[in-house]
Structures are given as C-alpha cells and as structure tokens.
Amino acid sequence: MRGDWGKLGDWQGNRSRPCAARRRRRSCLQGRAKGEDVVRELSEKTGNRTIDLLICDLSSQRDVRCLAEILNTKYKHLHVLINNAGAMFPRRVESFEGIEMSLAVNHLAPFLLTNLLLDNFRAAGKARIINVNSDAHEKGKIDLEDIQMQRHYPYGIGMRAYANAKLANLLTVCELARRLRSSDVTINAVHPGYVATNILQFDASTGPVRLFKPLWILAKQFILTPEQGAATPVFLACSPLVAGTSGLYFERCAPAASSAASRDPNLQRRLWTSASN
C-alpha cells in the first residue's frame, strides 16, 4: 500500500498529524483518550478520510508488541514513523511490568516499536523514522548499573529521569542508523524546541519546583505552539532535502550538535544491548 504512514504520538503533543494527513496519504495515529475526536477533526480539516486510530498504553511492552503486530498485519508497507510520545513523572513509579515509567515511555517504547516494524520499513523500500527527542538529553547521564534509577530518583518534576531516557533514546537512534546503513531506511532524532504542551506536571511535582507553575503558565504564551513545534519532525518526514540522511540530530530543520555522550559509539552499542534484553 504505497504511502502508508506510521505515527506514534500524544494527542497533546506536536501537531504533525494534520501535516501528514493533508498529503492525502493513509495515516495511522496511535493515542489514548479523545482519539476519535482527533481523527474527526483531522478528517474535517484535511479532507483525508483514510485516517486510522489505534489505542496503546506505551508504558506497557505487551501493548507495544500488540500495536506492532496490528501495524504489520494491517499495513504491508510503512513509509514514515514519528515516535512522538513523551512524559515526565515527578515521582518514581513503575509500569505493571516493573519498568520505571520515564524509561518505559520515552525510551523503551519507541525502541521496541521501531525494531518490531523494521521488516515492514525495509519492504517499503525508502522509509523514514523520526524520534522526537529533546535538548534535555544534554543533562542526561547513563548508569547501566542503575538504568531504572532505583537508588536515587531526584525530587522535582521528573526532569533528571526524562533527560536520562532521552539520552538513552538518542544513543539507540545513532546505533540503529549505523545498523541500517546498507538499507534505504533512515532514522533521525529531533529537538522540536520549547513547546507549549502539558508535559510538565507541576501539581504532582515534589519540592519547591511546584512554585514555578505560574511562570510556566505565563511562558506558554510566548514559546512555540504545538503546530510550530511540529515543523522539524514534518520536515524530516517529508522533505526531499533530507532523503538518505540518517543518524543525525536536528533542530529548526537543520542538523545540530548533540551532546558528547550521545556520540559515544561504545555507549551507543551498550545501550542497544541493554534495551534489547
């Protein structure tokens, strides 16, 4: 089915969905609540009636495997996958499978889904995978002896765990790009900018950071809208200018320097092994 689209995202995240849908390609959205409303809205705005909705709990490895099975069965050729889901957790919590939630949602979910769909991407010929990352990865640190942060989970809004997970995600993006060199499948990561979403859970935060909630409410009036934040992911998904480009970190529709840790080949291989186990 030429032109099928894969889209993994959060309904309150970047608005790359309308951009894809306007191209009248078959689109598949993954989400949680209010999914039907989003599909209806997109269909009305774009005129695209071939938009499918799949529900999945991305903190669950079982659910991610089920999602991949459905995608591989229903769509014979996937050409674009945007891994967009992101979440912060002010307190350390685990999924029902015993995985720290920030690691599960921000790193292991896109890692697992992407790998389970690789044969489908290869069958499509030229395909693009885009992982929405964050410049927060620059603050991340990888401790393979405590990857789930069981020893120490800092007070606050969950930024340290988020940064660690985003660094882990970026490391595996680079490693997968290396493994895909002989194929026509590309994978890149993107920092969308500072976008006015609801990812920061101030009401559930610990310590004095909750006092910054009024400032965040004010800042949201001046930072990027979700539509603006979608510009670079859509550029990577659609532009002929980046055809064949793989293994890079983008910001504002251009390659940018990621952290030194993210470019460490040895750490990339070790994180890949860790995520695969």
C-alpha positions as a Python dict, from the first residue, in 0.01 Angstrom:
ca = {
    (1, 'M'): (0, 0, 0),
    (2, 'R'): (216, 284, -125),
    (3, 'G'): (215, 587, 100),
    (4, 'D'): (106, 435, 431),
    (5, 'W'): (209, 644, 731),
    (6, 'G'): (302, 539, 1082),
    (7, 'K'): (250, 795, 1358),
    (8, 'L'): (320, 738, 1722),
    (9, 'G'): (223, 1034, 1937),
    (10, 'D'): (42, 1201, 2221),
    (11, 'W'): (-280, 1388, 2148),
    (12, 'Q'): (-143, 1688, 2338),
    (13, 'G'): (194, 1672, 2169),
    (14, 'N'): (328, 1812, 1844),
    (15, 'R'): (75, 1867, 1570),
    (16, 'S'): (248, 1676, 1294),
    (17, 'R'): (-69, 1481, 1227),
    (18, 'P'): (-252, 1746, 1020),
    (19, 'C'): (56, 1798, 803),
    (20, 'A'): (76, 1430, 719),
    (21, 'A'): (-297, 1397, 673),
    (22, 'R'): (-312, 1688, 426),
    (23, 'R'): (-95, 1488, 190),
    (24, 'R'): (-389, 1251, 149),
    (25, 'R'): (-171, 953, 231),
    (26, 'R'): (-317, 686, 452),
    (27, 'S'): (-238, 787, 810),
    (28, 'C'): (-239, 586, 1130),
    (29, 'L'): (-245, 761, 1466),
    (30, 'Q'): (-157, 600, 1795),
    (31, 'G'): (-303, 760, 2104),
    (32, 'R'): (-504, 732, 2421),
    (33, 'A'): (-817, 922, 2519),
    (34, 'K'): (-1008, 1152, 2281),
    (35, 'G'): (-865, 972, 1981),
    (36, 'E'): (-1192, 964, 1791),
    (37, 'D'): (-1230, 1340, 1832),
    (38, 'V'): (-881, 1397, 1692),
    (39, 'V'): (-945, 1174, 1389),
    (40, 'R'): (-1272, 1355, 1323),
    (41, 'E'): (-1104, 1693, 1348),
    (42, 'L'): (-821, 1592, 1116),
    (43, 'S'): (-1059, 1449, 858),
    (44, 'E'): (-1262, 1768, 856),
    (45, 'K'): (-957, 1994, 829),
    (46, 'T'): (-769, 1798, 565),
    (47, 'G'): (-1035, 1612, 371),
    (48, 'N'): (-842, 1291, 427),
    (49, 'R'): (-1085, 1010, 513),
    (50, 'T'): (-819, 739, 537),
    (51, 'I'): (-702, 809, 892),
    (52, 'D'): (-693, 514, 1128),
    (53, 'L'): (-675, 516, 1507),
    (54, 'L'): (-503, 261, 1729),
    (55, 'I'): (-505, 273, 2109),
    (56, 'C'): (-197, 168, 2303),
    (57, 'D'): (-50, 211, 2650),
    (58, 'L'): (310, 292, 2566),
    (59, 'S'): (429, 217, 2917),
    (60, 'S'): (344, -147, 2851),
    (61, 'Q'): (583, -360, 2648),
    (62, 'R'): (296, -603, 2593),
    (63, 'D'): (79, -328, 2445),
    (64, 'V'): (362, -207, 2223),
    (65, 'R'): (408, -559, 2088),
    (66, 'C'): (35, -581, 2018),
    (67, 'L'): (46, -245, 1840),
    (68, 'A'): (334, -361, 1622),
    (69, 'E'): (152, -682, 1535),
    (70, 'I'): (-155, -487, 1426),
    (71, 'L'): (51, -244, 1218),
    (72, 'N'): (246, -522, 1049),
    (73, 'T'): (-73, -711, 971),
    (74, 'K'): (-285, -420, 854),
    (75, 'Y'): (-24, -221, 662),
    (76, 'K'): (203, -402, 421),
    (77, 'H'): (428, -103, 367),
    (78, 'L'): (507, 165, 623),
    (79, 'H'): (698, 466, 492),
    (80, 'V'): (709, 706, 787),
    (81, 'L'): (709, 655, 1162),
    (82, 'I'): (719, 950, 1400),
    (83, 'N'): (785, 840, 1758),
    (84, 'N'): (649, 1142, 1940),
    (85, 'A'): (523, 1026, 2278),
    (86, 'G'): (686, 1184, 2580),
    (87, 'A'): (610, 1204, 2951),
    (88, 'M'): (759, 1319, 3281),
    (89, 'F'): (697, 1157, 3616),
    (90, 'P'): (766, 1371, 3928),
    (91, 'R'): (778, 1060, 4147),
    (92, 'R'): (938, 730, 4065),
    (93, 'V'): (670, 487, 3953),
    (94, 'E'): (689, 161, 3765),
    (95, 'S'): (476, 9, 3492),
    (96, 'F'): (292, -310, 3573),
    (97, 'E'): (587, -488, 3411),
    (98, 'G'): (823, -336, 3665),
    (99, 'I'): (989, -77, 3441),
    (100, 'E'): (1049, 280, 3558),
    (101, 'M'): (787, 484, 3373),
    (102, 'S'): (1003, 755, 3220),
    (103, 'L'): (1236, 493, 3077),
    (104, 'A'): (942, 283, 2958),
    (105, 'V'): (759, 563, 2772),
    (106, 'N'): (1041, 786, 2648),
    (107, 'H'): (1295, 521, 2551),
    (108, 'L'): (1188, 157, 2552),
    (109, 'A'): (851, 209, 2379),
    (110, 'P'): (990, 376, 2065),
    (111, 'F'): (1290, 143, 2068),
    (112, 'L'): (1074, -168, 2076),
    (113, 'L'): (810, -47, 1831),
    (114, 'T'): (1068, 68, 1577),
    (115, 'N'): (1254, -262, 1588),
    (116, 'L'): (936, -467, 1556),
    (117, 'L'): (843, -270, 1241),
    (118, 'L'): (1184, -282, 1071),
    (119, 'D'): (1096, -559, 826),
    (120, 'N'): (792, -358, 718),
    (121, 'F'): (1006, -49, 660),
    (122, 'R'): (1257, -248, 457),
    (123, 'A'): (975, -393, 246),
    (124, 'A'): (853, -41, 172),
    (125, 'G'): (1181, 47, 8),
    (126, 'K'): (1256, 401, 119),
    (127, 'A'): (1129, 472, 468),
    (128, 'R'): (1191, 731, 737),
    (129, 'I'): (1186, 701, 1115),
    (130, 'I'): (1184, 1016, 1326),
    (131, 'N'): (1229, 1013, 1702),
    (132, 'V'): (1118, 1329, 1878),
    (133, 'N'): (1392, 1383, 2134),
    (134, 'S'): (1483, 1685, 2347),
    (135, 'D'): (1779, 1904, 2429),
    (136, 'A'): (1719, 1777, 2783),
    (137, 'H'): (1934, 1481, 2676),
    (138, 'E'): (2235, 1709, 2728),
    (139, 'K'): (2173, 1683, 3105),
    (140, 'G'): (2128, 1307, 3095),
    (141, 'K'): (2365, 1053, 3244),
    (142, 'I'): (2368, 682, 3177),
    (143, 'D'): (2435, 446, 3465),
    (144, 'L'): (2396, 97, 3328),
    (145, 'E'): (2416, -40, 3680),
    (146, 'D'): (2107, 162, 3776),
    (147, 'I'): (1931, 234, 3447),
    (148, 'Q'): (1592, 238, 3625),
    (149, 'M'): (1707, 488, 3890),
    (150, 'Q'): (1620, 265, 4183),
    (151, 'R'): (1898, 405, 4403),
    (152, 'H'): (1812, 770, 4364),
    (153, 'Y'): (1521, 945, 4193),
    (154, 'P'): (1564, 1323, 4248),
    (155, 'Y'): (1289, 1544, 4386),
    (156, 'G'): (1126, 1783, 4144),
    (157, 'I'): (928, 1739, 3826),
    (158, 'G'): (1100, 1431, 3687),
    (159, 'M'): (1347, 1615, 3465),
    (160, 'R'): (1651, 1401, 3553),
    (161, 'A'): (1474, 1076, 3463),
    (162, 'Y'): (1337, 1239, 3147),
    (163, 'A'): (1684, 1361, 3048),
    (164, 'N'): (1835, 1018, 3108),
    (165, 'A'): (1566, 849, 2899),
    (166, 'K'): (1606, 1098, 2614),
    (167, 'L'): (1982, 1041, 2612),
    (168, 'A'): (1924, 665, 2603),
    (169, 'N'): (1680, 715, 2315),
    (170, 'L'): (1929, 925, 2119),
    (171, 'L'): (2208, 674, 2171),
    (172, 'T'): (1999, 396, 2020),
    (173, 'V'): (1893, 620, 1730),
    (174, 'C'): (2260, 657, 1637),
    (175, 'E'): (2324, 286, 1677),
    (176, 'L'): (2023, 191, 1462),
    (177, 'A'): (2132, 434, 1191),
    (178, 'R'): (2464, 251, 1181),
    (179, 'R'): (2288, -85, 1154),
    (180, 'L'): (2066, 43, 869),
    (181, 'R'): (2348, 180, 654),
    (182, 'S'): (2303, -82, 383),
    (183, 'S'): (1927, -17, 356),
    (184, 'D'): (1704, 265, 234),
    (185, 'V'): (1560, 312, 582),
    (186, 'T'): (1673, 624, 766),
    (187, 'I'): (1635, 730, 1127),
    (188, 'N'): (1696, 1073, 1277),
    (189, 'A'): (1622, 1248, 1605),
    (190, 'V'): (1480, 1595, 1656),
    (191, 'H'): (1459, 1856, 1928),
    (192, 'P'): (1126, 2030, 1847),
    (193, 'G'): (1203, 2336, 2057),
    (194, 'Y'): (1028, 2453, 2371),
    (195, 'V'): (663, 2377, 2302),
    (196, 'A'): (354, 2475, 2500),
    (197, 'T'): (225, 2130, 2596),
    (198, 'N'): (113, 1976, 2924),
    (199, 'I'): (418, 1756, 2976),
    (200, 'L'): (522, 1937, 3296),
    (201, 'Q'): (314, 1804, 3586),
    (202, 'F'): (361, 2080, 3843),
    (203, 'D'): (67, 1972, 4058),
    (204, 'A'): (228, 1632, 4113),
    (205, 'S'): (582, 1763, 4149),
    (206, 'T'): (786, 1734, 4466),
    (207, 'G'): (981, 2007, 4640),
    (208, 'P'): (987, 2382, 4563),
    (209, 'V'): (971, 2332, 4185),
    (210, 'R'): (591, 2345, 4204),
    (211, 'L'): (625, 2716, 4283),
    (212, 'F'): (729, 2768, 3921),
    (213, 'K'): (387, 2669, 3784),
    (214, 'P'): (266, 3031, 3742),
    (215, 'L'): (583, 3111, 3547),
    (216, 'W'): (526, 2811, 3319),
    (217, 'I'): (167, 2918, 3254),
    (218, 'L'): (297, 3261, 3155),
    (219, 'A'): (584, 3120, 2947),
    (220, 'K'): (344, 2904, 2745),
    (221, 'Q'): (204, 3224, 2596),
    (222, 'F'): (540, 3304, 2435),
    (223, 'I'): (706, 2974, 2344),
    (224, 'L'): (628, 2756, 2042),
    (225, 'T'): (277, 2638, 1971),
    (226, 'P'): (234, 2264, 1906),
    (227, 'E'): (192, 2344, 1537),
    (228, 'Q'): (524, 2531, 1533),
    (229, 'G'): (690, 2251, 1727),
    (230, 'A'): (583, 2007, 1456),
    (231, 'A'): (780, 2188, 1184),
    (232, 'T'): (1105, 1993, 1215),
    (233, 'P'): (950, 1645, 1258),
    (234, 'V'): (738, 1709, 947),
    (235, 'F'): (1042, 1840, 759),
    (236, 'L'): (1224, 1516, 835),
    (237, 'A'): (923, 1308, 738),
    (238, 'C'): (851, 1479, 408),
    (239, 'S'): (1130, 1692, 269),
    (240, 'P'): (1336, 1565, -26),
    (241, 'L'): (1626, 1768, 115),
    (242, 'V'): (1688, 1501, 381),
    (243, 'A'): (1634, 1194, 165),
    (244, 'G'): (1901, 943, 260),
    (245, 'T'): (2010, 1143, 565),
    (246, 'S'): (2039, 926, 875),
    (247, 'G'): (2181, 921, 1225),
    (248, 'L'): (2163, 1296, 1284),
    (249, 'Y'): (2011, 1522, 1547),
    (250, 'F'): (1801, 1808, 1409),
    (251, 'E'): (1679, 2138, 1544),
    (252, 'R'): (1492, 2408, 1347),
    (253, 'C'): (1503, 2194, 1033),
    (254, 'A'): (1882, 2171, 1034),
    (255, 'P'): (2142, 1932, 1177),
    (256, 'A'): (2257, 2034, 1524),
    (257, 'A'): (2526, 1916, 1763),
    (258, 'S'): (2403, 1669, 2022),
    (259, 'S'): (2588, 1602, 2347),
    (260, 'A'): (2929, 1436, 2353),
    (261, 'A'): (2782, 1141, 2546),
    (262, 'S'): (2523, 1079, 2273),
    (263, 'R'): (2800, 1047, 2014),
    (264, 'D'): (2998, 783, 2207),
    (265, 'P'): (2996, 468, 1984),
    (266, 'N'): (3077, 237, 2273),
    (267, 'L'): (2792, 375, 2483),
    (268, 'Q'): (2560, 351, 2184),
    (269, 'R'): (2632, -20, 2149),
    (270, 'R'): (2597, -81, 2523),
    (271, 'L'): (2260, 97, 2538),
    (272, 'W'): (2141, -103, 2240),
    (273, 'T'): (2230, -425, 2418),
    (274, 'S'): (2066, -304, 2737),
    (275, 'A'): (1741, -209, 2562),
    (276, 'S'): (1734, -537, 2370),
    (277, 'N'): (1745, -751, 2684),
}
